[in-house]
Amino acid sequence: MTDMMRPNTTTSERSSVVVVGAGPAGLTVGNILRAAGVDCVVLECESRTFIERRPRAGVIEEWAVRALDRRGLAARLLKHAERHTACEFRFAGERHRFGYTELTGHHHFVYPQPLLVTDLVREYADVRGGDIRFGVRDVRLHDLEGERPSVSYTCGDTGQRRVLHCEFVVGCDGARGVTREAIPAGRVRVARHDYGIGWLALLAQAPPSADRVLFGMHEEGFAGQMPRSPEVTRYYLQCPPGDDPEGWSHERVWTQLRRRLAAEGAAPLAEGELIEKRVLDMHDYVTEPMTYGRLFLAGDAAHLVAPIAAKGLNLALHDAFLLADALVAHAAGDSSGLEGYGEACLRRVWDYQEFSQWLSEVYHGASAGDPFRTGTTLARLRRLFTSRAAATAFAEQYLGAAEGY
């Protein structure tokens, strides 16, 4: 809910910045502000335990890890993350290794998002002494177009209504949060794309069957494998949108994974207990502009990219770096970064969205039931392994390694 009237409350405080949402974007902003001496408060509706265990994938692009490291936020990541230098496409019964590091000199890091969130919470709250308030309820934003915006909320422990007066509000509360809803109708445009498919997201208590990400293009649907740890593996299976995950038994899941990832010379899949089953409906959206008055959106509050290309976490971090640096610069008297924040973010956002759409056709074209789409999908795949120029261009987009956006 959004109440544009100033709330009545018995407890009033002041902070330069209020960050709504303690995901990767919000925590990164909080850490950078804290390190620069800019006071801020982070509000989160869930508990600390919940956000540290919330299941999310964790493919992080090299540029993002380097940016975290420059800010003192990547010590554990660099120590424990896996470095991936190649992926593998499986189609027409054959295996095709794609060595993107050989083409570009860059690589991916695989580090589950809950571990990154745990690191960022620890650094912000325990090491840097940042103010983070968990379990808040009924968050509302006020006077966003004025010079003195505020955020009110109900304390989960006491039930007391509190208000934080501030200079800026940072909205990092995701797709279903309150911050984007605070922008009045007519002041924002949300561009949305629905792929009309779902992915069954699975976690298996089993070692990976290959030491790299696998993409299986099959007439019955896409399948993917992502190594997560020596004991746990992430799998995806294309399914109808809104499908019931309980309709996917252990036997059905592994039968489909074996079928869709089958290829000559491939090792058998290592099966194990399925410890998570969720259906993700594939869709994208982009909110323009990403700012309204004193409110700045970041991460999924501003844009969502389907996990087809594993770009969502990376876009959230990109937003956070730009916004936090701009807020620090503003505190020192330079507001140019804040003025250009949305435009600078959206260039990369739209580039990643376009790549996700292109890759979706590669993943899902063979199962569309259309011979023409099947033929063009196979042509795209074969081009990756017959043209170095095409392969290098793909690798650059896959890694987010372009020189500029």
Residue pairs with C-beta under 8 A, 6 or more apart in sequence:
1 138
1 140
1 178
1 181
2 140
2 141
2 178
2 181
2 182
3 140
3 142
3 152
4 142
4 143
4 144
5 142
6 142
6 143
6 150
7 140
7 142
7 150
7 152
7 161
7 163
8 161
9 152
9 161
9 162
9 163
10 160
10 161
11 160
11 161
11 162
11 163
12 162
12 163
12 165
13 41
13 162
13 163
13 164
13 165
14 164
14 165
14 166
15 39
15 40
15 41
15 131
15 164
15 165
15 166
16 33
16 38
16 39
16 40
16 166
16 167
16 168
16 331
17 29
17 33
17 38
17 39
17 40
17 41
17 166
17 167
17 168
17 169
17 170
17 327
18 40
18 41
18 43
18 151
18 164
18 166
18 168
18 169
18 170
19 26
19 29
19 30
19 40
19 41
19 42
19 43
19 170
19 172
20 26
20 43
20 139
20 141
20 151
20 169
20 170
20 171
20 172
20 173
20 177
20 178
20 179
21 42
21 43
21 44
21 171
21 172
21 173
21 174
21 177
21 179
21 299
21 301
22 30
22 42
22 43
22 44
22 46
22 51
22 117
22 121
22 132
22 134
22 172
23 51
23 117
23 172
23 173
23 174
23 299
23 300
23 316
24 113
24 116
24 117
24 120
24 299
24 313
24 316
24 317
24 320
25 172
25 298
25 299
25 300
25 301
25 316
25 317
25 319
25 320
26 42
26 44
26 170
26 172
26 173
26 298
26 299
26 320
27 42
27 117
27 120
27 121
27 124
28 68
28 71
28 73
28 120
28 316
28 317
28 320
28 321
28 324
29 40
29 170
29 172
29 298
29 320
29 323
29 324
29 327
30 40
30 42
30 124
30 130
30 132
31 71
31 73
31 120
31 123
31 124
31 128
31 130
32 71
32 320
32 321
32 324
32 325
32 328
33 39
33 40
33 324
33 327
33 328
34 40
34 124
34 128
34 129
34 130
35 71
35 72
35 128
36 328
36 331
38 327
38 328
38 331
39 131
40 130
40 131
41 131
41 132
41 133
41 164
41 166
42 124
42 130
42 131
42 132
42 133
43 132
43 133
43 136
43 139
43 151
43 153
44 51
44 132
44 133
44 134
44 135
44 136
45 135
45 136
45 137
45 139
45 173
46 54
46 134
46 135
47 134
47 135
48 121
48 134
51 114
51 117
51 121
52 114
52 117
52 118
52 121
53 114
54 113
54 114
54 117
55 114
55 203
55 276
55 278
56 112
56 113
56 114
56 313
57 112
57 113
57 226
57 234
57 307
57 310
57 313
58 110
58 111
58 112
58 113
58 114
58 115
58 116
58 228
58 313
59 84
59 108
59 109
59 110
59 213
59 226
59 310
59 313
59 314
60 77
60 81
60 108
60 109
60 110
60 111
60 116
60 313
60 314
60 317
61 108
61 109
61 314
61 399
61 400
61 401
62 106
62 107
62 108
62 109
62 399
62 401
63 400
63 401
64 313
64 314
64 317
64 318
64 400
65 74
65 77
65 78
65 81
65 109
67 317
67 321
68 74
68 77
68 317
69 75
69 78
72 123
73 119
73 120
73 123
75 119
76 115
76 119
77 109
77 111
77 115
77 116
77 119
80 111
80 115
81 109
81 110
81 111
82 109
82 110
82 111
82 227
83 107
83 108
83 109
83 110
84 107
84 108
84 109
84 110
84 212
84 213
85 99
85 100
85 101
85 102
85 107
85 108
86 97
86 98
86 99
86 100
86 101
86 102
86 212
87 97
87 98
87 100
87 212
87 213
87 214
87 215
87 398
88 95
88 96
88 97
88 98
88 210
88 212
88 213
88 214
88 215
89 95
89 96
89 98
89 215
89 217
89 381
89 384
90 96
90 214
90 215
90 216
90 217
90 261
90 262
90 263
90 266
91 216
91 217
91 218
91 366
91 378
91 381
92 378
93 262
93 263
93 264
94 263
94 264
95 263
95 264
95 265
95 266
96 381
96 384
96 385
97 212
98 384
98 385
98 391
98 395
100 106
100 107
100 395
100 398
100 399
101 107
103 388
103 391
103 392
103 395
104 392
104 395
104 396
104 399
104 401
106 395
106 399
106 401
107 399
108 399
110 226
110 227
110 228
112 228
112 229
113 313
116 313
121 132
124 130
124 132
125 132
133 153
133 155
134 156
135 155
135 156
135 157
136 153
136 154
136 155
136 156
137 153
137 154
137 156
138 153
138 154
139 151
139 152
139 153
139 173
139 178
140 151
140 152
140 153
140 178
141 149
141 150
141 151
141 169
141 178
141 179
141 182
141 295
142 149
142 150
142 151
142 152
142 163
143 149
143 150
144 169
144 182
144 292
144 293
144 294
144 295
145 292
145 293
145 294
146 293
146 294
147 294
148 165
149 165
149 166
149 167
149 168
149 169
149 293
149 294
149 295
150 163
150 164
150 165
150 166
151 163
151 164
151 166
151 169
152 161
152 162
152 163
152 164
153 161
153 162
153 164
154 160
154 161
154 162
155 161
155 162
166 294
167 294
168 294
168 295
168 296
168 327
169 179
169 294
169 295
169 296
170 295
170 296
170 298
170 323
170 327
171 177
171 179
171 180
171 182
171 295
171 296
171 297
171 298
171 301
171 302
172 179
172 297
172 298
172 299
172 301
172 316
172 320
173 179
173 301
174 299
174 300
174 301
175 285
175 300
175 301
175 304
177 301
179 295
179 297
179 301
180 188
180 287
180 297
180 301
180 302
182 292
182 295
183 292
183 295
184 292
187 292
188 287
188 288
188 289
188 292
189 287
189 288
190 285
190 286
190 287
190 288
191 285
191 286
191 288
192 283
192 284
192 285
193 283
193 284
193 285
193 353
193 357
194 281
194 282
194 283
195 282
195 283
195 306
195 308
195 360
195 364
196 241
196 282
197 238
197 239
197 240
197 241
197 281
197 282
197 364
198 238
198 239
198 240
198 241
198 242
198 243
198 279
198 280
198 281
198 282
199 222
199 236
199 237
199 238
199 239
199 279
199 280
199 282
199 307
200 236
200 237
200 238
200 239
200 243
200 245
200 248
200 253
200 277
200 278
200 279
200 280
201 234
201 235
201 236
201 276
201 277
201 278
201 279
201 280
201 307
202 234
202 235
202 236
202 237
202 253
202 274
202 276
202 277
203 228
203 232
203 233
203 234
203 235
203 274
203 275
203 276
204 232
204 233
204 234
204 235
204 271
204 272
204 273
204 274
204 275
205 231
205 232
205 272
205 273
205 274
205 275
206 231
206 232
206 233
206 270
206 271
206 272
206 273
207 230
207 231
207 233
207 270
207 272
208 225
208 227
208 228
208 233
208 270
209 225
209 233
209 261
209 266
209 267
209 268
209 269
209 270
210 225
210 227
210 266
210 267
211 227
212 227
213 224
213 225
213 226
213 227
214 223
214 224
214 225
214 261
215 222
215 224
215 363
216 222
216 223
216 224
216 260
216 261
216 262
216 263
217 362
217 363
217 365
217 366
217 367
217 377
217 381
218 259
218 260
218 366
218 367
219 366
219 367
219 374
220 256
220 259
220 260
220 367
221 237
221 238
221 239
221 256
221 260
221 364
221 367
222 236
222 237
222 238
222 260
222 363
222 364
222 367
223 235
223 236
223 237
223 238
223 256
223 257
223 260
223 261
224 235
224 236
225 233
225 234
225 235
225 257
225 261
226 233
226 234
226 235
226 236
227 233
227 234
228 234
232 275
233 270
233 272
235 253
235 257
236 307
237 248
237 253
237 256
237 257
237 260
238 363
238 364
238 367
239 248
239 279
241 279
241 281
241 282
242 279
242 281
243 279
244 279
245 277
245 278
245 279
246 277
248 277
250 273
250 274
253 274
253 277
254 269
254 271
257 269
258 268
258 269
261 269
280 306
280 307
282 306
282 307
282 308
282 360
283 304
283 306
284 303
284 304
284 305
284 306
284 353
284 356
284 357
285 303
285 304
286 302
286 303
286 346
286 349
286 350
286 353
287 297
287 301
287 302
287 303
288 342
288 346
289 342
290 296
290 297
290 298
290 302
290 303
290 319
290 341
290 342
290 345
290 346
291 297
291 341
291 342
296 323
296 338
296 341
296 342
297 319
298 316
298 319
298 320
298 323
298 345
299 312
299 315
299 316
299 319
299 320
300 312
300 316
302 319
302 345
302 349
303 315
303 349
303 353
304 312
305 311
305 312
305 315
305 349
305 352
305 353
305 356
306 356
306 360
308 356
308 359
308 360
308 363
309 352
309 355
309 356
309 359
309 398
311 352
311 355
311 356
311 400
314 352
314 400
315 345
315 348
315 349
315 352
318 345
318 348
319 345
322 337
322 341
322 344
322 345
323 341
325 337
326 337
326 338
326 341
327 337
327 338
329 335
329 336
329 337
329 338
330 337
330 338
347 405
348 400
348 405
351 397
351 402
351 405
352 400
355 397
355 398
361 373
361 376
361 377
361 380
362 377
362 380
362 381
365 373
365 374
365 376
365 377
366 373
366 374
366 377
366 378
368 374
383 390
384 390
384 391
384 394
385 391
395 401
396 402
